[in-house]
Amino acid sequence: MTNAEAAEILGRIADLLAISGANSFRIRSYRQAAESLESWGEEIEEVYAKQGLQGLRNIPDIGKSLAEKLEELLTTGQISLYQELLAQFPDGILELLQVPGLGPRTVALIWSELEIGDIDELEQAARRQELRELPGLGPKSEEKILASIARYRQGMQRALLGEILPLGEQLVSYLRDHPRVIAAELAGSARRRRATVGDLDLLATSEHPEEVCRDFAASGLLEEVTMAGDTKVSGLLAGGRSVDLRVVAPESYGAALQYFTGSQAHGVALRTRAQKMNLTINEYGVFKQRNGETGEKVAGATEEEVYAAVGLAWIPPELREDRGELEAAADGTLPDLIELADIRGDLHMHTTSSDGKCSLEEIAEACRQRGYNYIGITDHSPALRVAGGLTEEEIIAQIHWLAWRRTY
């Protein structure tokens, strides 16, 4: 059980509590606990193995009750409260929350008034103009919900990078820890850091690919294995996301990584350039081409040598979309990608005066140490007292402190 998986369950509990009309402070405690788990530096399985229940209680925002629920999850694989909440609603209730703009409050209203528990029922009710009669909704809200359902269905086959990347990194981490794996990496749109990702593509290199594939297929990381060969494994994650693992020889690792990372357009442009130089590029390497026949291999072990073979500098994965990056790589004008060190400020931060985890002084000092040029404190207003919204006097006091801190 990883931190991300446990955090997801706690988040779902918070959603189900919100739909069921539970106390807002109880809902908030589960959300904060989920956020803490996602950012916690140690894996809870290791913490529990070493320190037991007390170790779990040492995690920020995890009190006695939540620690006991995490202990239940680690020892039994489930949380009874979560199962009880699931039993109160139809199977599709949580999927409703995936529709853009539908929060727990709206889902709770729709469920309590119309007993709508899945997206199909919601769409039908909206088309029958039943949603506009609910308190706080109207014709415009109904139209927005229909549009949101259409967008959701259009994007069902792809997931946000922020959601899918941790799953991909978990799979890559398993491969890198395998004793027979020399190197492993994400490929495809995840490696290019596209905003949304479809299938997950993994690449590894090994002198014993059959062992790597056999162990990966049997690891339990995939909910279903659809194909398991000596150099490739295909399967599905929980929720239906497709995963493909390819294991190649070390001398072809760079060529395969390049081949399975770039967009289709980037690959076509690169191979066209190679053909003009009497070369051919595939997932096994770069080869000399003569009279239509493939000859001597000239590159393939690293991506750098693959690009160098056709007279190009190495192109960062994020740029491999055929938008002029080949020309830039040829004449030495590839742009520098934005790094963490380039960030000069933060315009959305909450302090302990509201619902944040650090005081104004702590935030200011941390930002100063990072070399930030500016910060923006965005604590909640009095309209959201449940989240510690500040009064006018408290906001003025913050402003005065920041003005003093800037002076001294």
LUMZA-525257 format. One record per residue (C-alpha): x, y, z; residue in three letters. Coordinates in steps of 0.25 Angstrom, whole numbers, padded with zeros to 4 digits, always signed. Example, Ala and Ser with C-alpha at 12.3 -4.5 7.8 and 13.67 -1.06 7.14 Angstrom:
# LUMZA-525257
+0049-0018+0031ALA +0055-0004+0029SER 
END
This chain:
# LUMZA-525257
+0000+0000+0000MET +0007+0013-0005THR +0004+0027+0001ASN -0003+0031-0012ALA -0012+0019-0011GLU -0016+0022+0003ALA -0017+0036+0001ALA -0027+0033-0011GLU -0036+0025-0001ILE -0036+0036+0009LEU -0040+0046-0001GLY -0051+0037-0006ARG -0056+0036+0008ILE -0056+0051+0009ALA -0064+0052-0003ASP -0074+0041+0001LEU -0076+0048+0015LEU -0078+0061+0008ALA -0089+0054-0001ILE -0095+0048+0011SER -0096+0062+0018GLY -0086+0059+0029ALA -0080+0070+0038ASN -0071+0079+0030SER -0059+0078+0040PHE -0059+0063+0039ARG -0059+0064+0024ILE -0047+0074+0025ARG -0039+0065+0034SER -0039+0054+0023TYR -0036+0063+0012ARG -0024+0069+0020GLN -0019+0055+0024ALA -0020+0051+0009ALA -0011+0063+0005GLU -0001+0060+0016SER +0000+0046+0012LEU +0003+0050-0003GLU +0014+0059+0002SER +0020+0051+0013TRP +0034+0047+0010GLY +0034+0033+0016GLU +0025+0021+0011GLU +0014+0018+0022ILE +0017+0003+0021GLU +0031+0005+0025GLU +0027+0015+0036VAL +0017+0005+0042TYR +0026-0007+0041ALA +0037+0001+0049LYS +0028+0009+0059GLN +0014+0003+0058GLY +0002+0012+0061LEU +0010+0023+0068GLN +0018+0024+0055GLY +0006+0027+0047LEU +0001+0037+0058ARG +0014+0045+0056ASN +0010+0048+0041ILE +0004+0063+0041PRO -0011+0063+0041ASP -0012+0049+0045ILE -0019+0047+0059GLY -0022+0035+0067LYS -0035+0032+0059SER -0029+0033+0045LEU -0016+0026+0050ALA -0025+0014+0054GLU -0032+0014+0040LYS -0018+0014+0033LEU -0014+0003+0042GLU -0027-0005+0038GLU -0024-0002+0023LEU -0009-0007+0024LEU -0013-0019+0032THR -0026-0023+0025THR -0025-0016+0011GLY -0038-0008+0014GLN -0045+0002+0023ILE -0058-0002+0028SER -0063+0012+0028LEU -0060+0013+0013TYR -0068+0000+0011GLN -0080+0005+0019GLU -0080+0018+0011LEU -0079+0011-0002LEU -0091+0003+0002ALA -0100+0015+0004GLN -0099+0019-0011PHE -0099+0014-0025PRO -0086+0009-0031ASP -0085+0022-0040GLY -0086+0032-0030ILE -0072+0035-0029LEU -0070+0036-0044GLU -0080+0048-0043LEU -0069+0055-0036LEU -0060+0054-0048GLN -0069+0062-0057VAL -0063+0076-0057PRO -0071+0086-0048GLY -0078+0076-0040LEU -0074+0076-0026GLY -0078+0068-0014PRO -0089+0078-0010ARG -0096+0078-0024THR -0095+0063-0025VAL -0101+0062-0011ALA -0112+0071-0015LEU -0115+0063-0028ILE -0115+0050-0020TRP -0124+0054-0009SER -0134+0061-0018GLU -0134+0052-0030LEU -0126+0039-0026GLU -0117+0041-0038ILE -0105+0032-0036GLY -0097+0031-0049ASP -0094+0040-0061ILE -0104+0034-0070ASP -0115+0037-0061GLU -0110+0051-0059LEU -0110+0053-0074GLU -0124+0048-0076GLN -0129+0057-0064ALA -0122+0069-0070ALA -0128+0066-0084ARG -0142+0065-0078ARG -0139+0079-0071GLN -0141+0073-0057GLU -0128+0079-0051LEU -0132+0093-0053ARG -0143+0091-0043GLU -0133+0088-0031LEU -0130+0099-0021PRO -0118+0107-0026GLY -0118+0101-0040LEU -0125+0107-0052GLY -0125+0106-0068PRO -0111+0111-0069LYS -0106+0101-0058SER -0113+0090-0066GLU -0106+0094-0079GLU -0092+0095-0072LYS -0094+0081-0066ILE -0098+0075-0080LEU -0086+0082-0086ALA -0077+0077-0075SER -0082+0062-0077ILE -0078+0064-0092ALA -0064+0068-0088ARG -0063+0057-0078TYR -0066+0047-0088ARG -0057+0052-0098GLN -0046+0052-0089GLY -0049+0038-0082MET -0038+0031-0090GLN -0027+0041-0085ARG -0023+0045-0071ALA -0017+0058-0066LEU -0002+0057-0065LEU -0002+0060-0050GLY -0011+0048-0048GLU -0004+0038-0057ILE +0010+0041-0054LEU +0011+0036-0040PRO +0006+0023-0045LEU +0016+0022-0056GLY +0027+0026-0047GLU +0023+0015-0037GLN +0024+0005-0049LEU +0038+0010-0053VAL +0043+0009-0038SER +0039-0005-0038TYR +0047-0008-0051LEU +0059+0000-0046ARG +0059-0008-0033ASP +0059-0021-0041HIS +0073-0028-0040PRO +0073-0031-0055ARG +0069-0017-0060VAL +0081-0008-0064ILE +0072+0004-0067ALA +0057+0008-0068ALA +0049+0020-0072GLU +0035+0025-0075LEU +0033+0027-0090ALA +0022+0033-0099GLY +0014+0045-0095SER +0016+0043-0080ALA +0031+0045-0083ARG +0028+0057-0092ARG +0020+0063-0080ARG +0008+0065-0088ARG -0004+0071-0081ALA -0012+0058-0083THR -0007+0044-0084VAL -0014+0032-0091GLY -0007+0018-0089ASP +0006+0017-0080LEU +0018+0013-0088ASP +0030+0007-0080LEU +0044+0003-0085LEU +0055-0005-0079ALA +0068-0010-0083THR +0074-0024-0078SER +0082-0035-0082GLU +0071-0044-0077HIS +0058-0039-0083PRO +0050-0051-0081GLU +0053-0051-0066GLU +0049-0036-0065VAL +0036-0038-0073CYS +0032-0051-0065ARG +0034-0044-0051ASP +0027-0031-0056PHE +0015-0039-0060ALA +0014-0046-0047ALA +0017-0034-0038SER +0003-0031-0036GLY +0005-0016-0041LEU -0005-0019-0052LEU -0019-0023-0049GLU -0020-0031-0062GLU -0009-0036-0071VAL -0013-0037-0085THR +0000-0042-0091MET +0013-0046-0086ALA +0024-0050-0095GLY +0040-0050-0094ASP +0042-0036-0097THR +0028-0029-0095LYS +0017-0029-0085VAL +0003-0022-0087SER -0008-0021-0077GLY -0017-0012-0069LEU -0016-0004-0057LEU -0028-0003-0047ALA -0038+0006-0054GLY -0034+0001-0068GLY -0022+0009-0072ARG -0013+0001-0082SER +0001-0001-0079VAL +0012-0006-0089ASP +0026-0011-0084LEU +0037-0013-0094ARG +0050-0019-0090VAL +0062-0017-0100VAL +0077-0020-0101ALA +0086-0010-0095PRO +0092-0007-0109GLU +0078-0003-0114SER +0073+0005-0101TYR +0075+0019-0106GLY +0069+0016-0120ALA +0056+0010-0113ALA +0055+0021-0103LEU +0056+0031-0114GLN +0046+0023-0123TYR +0035+0021-0113PHE +0036+0035-0107THR +0034+0045-0118GLY +0021+0048-0124SER +0018+0042-0137GLN +0021+0054-0145ALA +0034+0056-0138HIS +0038+0042-0142GLY +0034+0043-0156VAL +0042+0056-0157ALA +0054+0050-0151LEU +0054+0037-0160ARG +0052+0046-0172THR +0065+0054-0168ARG +0072+0041-0167ALA +0068+0036-0180GLN +0074+0048-0187LYS +0087+0044-0180MET +0086+0029-0185ASN +0082+0025-0171LEU +0070+0018-0165THR +0065+0019-0151ILE +0057+0009-0143ASN +0055+0004-0129GLU +0067-0004-0130TYR +0077+0007-0135GLY +0082+0015-0146VAL +0087+0008-0158PHE +0094+0011-0171LYS +0085+0010-0183GLN +0091+0006-0197ARG +0083+0002-0209ASN +0070+0000-0201GLY +0077-0010-0191GLU +0080-0008-0176THR +0095-0009-0173GLY +0104-0006-0162GLU +0099-0001-0149LYS +0105+0013-0145VAL +0097+0017-0132ALA +0087+0012-0122GLY +0092+0011-0108ALA +0088+0025-0104THR +0078+0035-0109GLU +0090+0045-0110GLU +0097+0037-0120GLU +0084+0034-0128VAL +0082+0049-0130TYR +0097+0051-0132ALA +0097+0041-0144ALA +0088+0050-0152VAL +0095+0063-0148GLY +0086+0068-0136LEU +0088+0071-0122ALA +0080+0063-0112TRP +0066+0068-0112ILE +0059+0069-0098PRO +0046+0059-0098PRO +0037+0071-0095GLU +0041+0077-0109LEU +0039+0065-0117ARG +0026+0069-0124GLU +0031+0073-0138ASP +0030+0088-0136ARG +0043+0093-0141GLY +0052+0085-0131GLU +0060+0078-0141LEU +0064+0091-0148GLU +0067+0097-0135ALA +0075+0085-0131ALA +0083+0085-0144ALA +0087+0100-0142ASP +0089+0100-0127GLY +0077+0109-0123THR +0069+0099-0115LEU +0062+0106-0104PRO +0066+0104-0089ASP +0054+0097-0082LEU +0048+0104-0069ILE +0054+0098-0056GLU +0050+0099-0042LEU +0062+0109-0040ALA +0055+0118-0050ASP +0042+0120-0041ILE +0043+0134-0035ARG +0031+0135-0027GLY +0017+0128-0022ASP +0004+0135-0023LEU -0005+0125-0015HIS -0001+0122-0001MET -0009+0120+0012HIS -0004+0123+0026THR -0007+0117+0039THR -0016+0129+0041SER -0026+0122+0031SER -0024+0107+0027ASP -0010+0107+0024GLY +0001+0099+0031LYS +0012+0110+0033CYS +0012+0123+0039SER +0013+0136+0031LEU +0027+0137+0037GLU +0031+0123+0033GLU +0026+0125+0019ILE +0033+0138+0017ALA +0046+0133+0022GLU +0045+0120+0013ALA +0042+0128+0001CYS +0054+0138+0004ARG +0063+0125+0005GLN +0058+0121-0009ARG +0062+0134-0014GLY +0048+0138-0018TYR +0045+0152-0023ASN +0030+0152-0019TYR +0020+0145-0011ILE +0005+0146-0010GLY -0003+0142+0003ILE -0017+0137-0001THR -0023+0133+0012ASP -0038+0131+0012HIS -0048+0143+0015SER -0058+0144+0026PRO -0068+0137+0016ALA -0061+0124+0019LEU -0060+0123+0034ARG -0060+0108+0033VAL -0046+0109+0027ALA -0041+0120+0037GLY -0045+0132+0028GLY -0038+0145+0033LEU -0045+0157+0038THR -0042+0171+0032GLU -0034+0174+0044GLU -0026+0161+0043GLU -0023+0164+0028ILE -0018+0178+0031ILE -0009+0173+0042ALA -0003+0163+0031GLN -0001+0175+0022ILE +0006+0183+0033HIS +0015+0171+0036TRP +0019+0169+0022LEU +0022+0184+0020ALA +0031+0183+0032TRP +0038+0171+0028ARG +0041+0177+0014ARG +0047+0189+0021THR +0056+0181+0031TYR 
END
